[in-house]
Amino acid sequence: MTEPVLVAWSGGKDSALALRAVLADPSLKVEALLTTVTREYDRISVHGVRRSLLHAQVHALGLPLLEMEIPASCDNATYEAALAAALRTARARNHSLHRYVFGDLFLEDVRRYREERLAPLGMQPIFPLWGRDTRELARVFIDDGFRAVVVCVDTTLLDASFSGREYDASFLAELPAGVNPCGENGEFHTFVYDGPLFRERVELSIGETVIRDGRFAYTDLV
């Protein structure tokens, strides 16, 4: 017997590594990938990747997608209501669904928030990457053939010139001291377009980089 799980899917590298861990576990079966999308922008929330590329990515993975829409100006209450609605939808489709997979690595407050919010909804979080050395994870991601582009940089933590770059050994070698190689502190976000889980490569090109909110450098992928 296999247990169905949802996988929190941002389109980035940590999501991909968490997904691979689930797919490698014979006791688990991916029910769907769940992605938060900002309604007004039609893009993956926080990462800023177009919804059309999300759909191409999920098609290349060959897995079902469940989209959770939130408004551009979204407070915690609105987000949590949207999450509850998305989980109700998922569980209505499969009443055996009780577990939700995240790619979090070491932020205790984030883990605690997920545990506290999911418990009243009848869901239990799983953290397959938790506690792994982030330098090792970055190397594994690259050495195993995953390909990703950096799509967003917090310019208070990392120079805007890192946005739009390939997430590769050169990128890691040039990161300033104190910047986590997996961007776990919010330094940067990525979009995975190829790798061992993909049936086909997601074709894309690098668009312009713009600064939003006076802080975040977003590189458009088209």
Summary of the structure (lengths in Angstrom):
residues: 222
radius of gyration: 16.7
end to end distance: 40.9
largest distance: 50.5
contacts: 686
relative contact order: 0.17
helix: 33%
strand: 27%
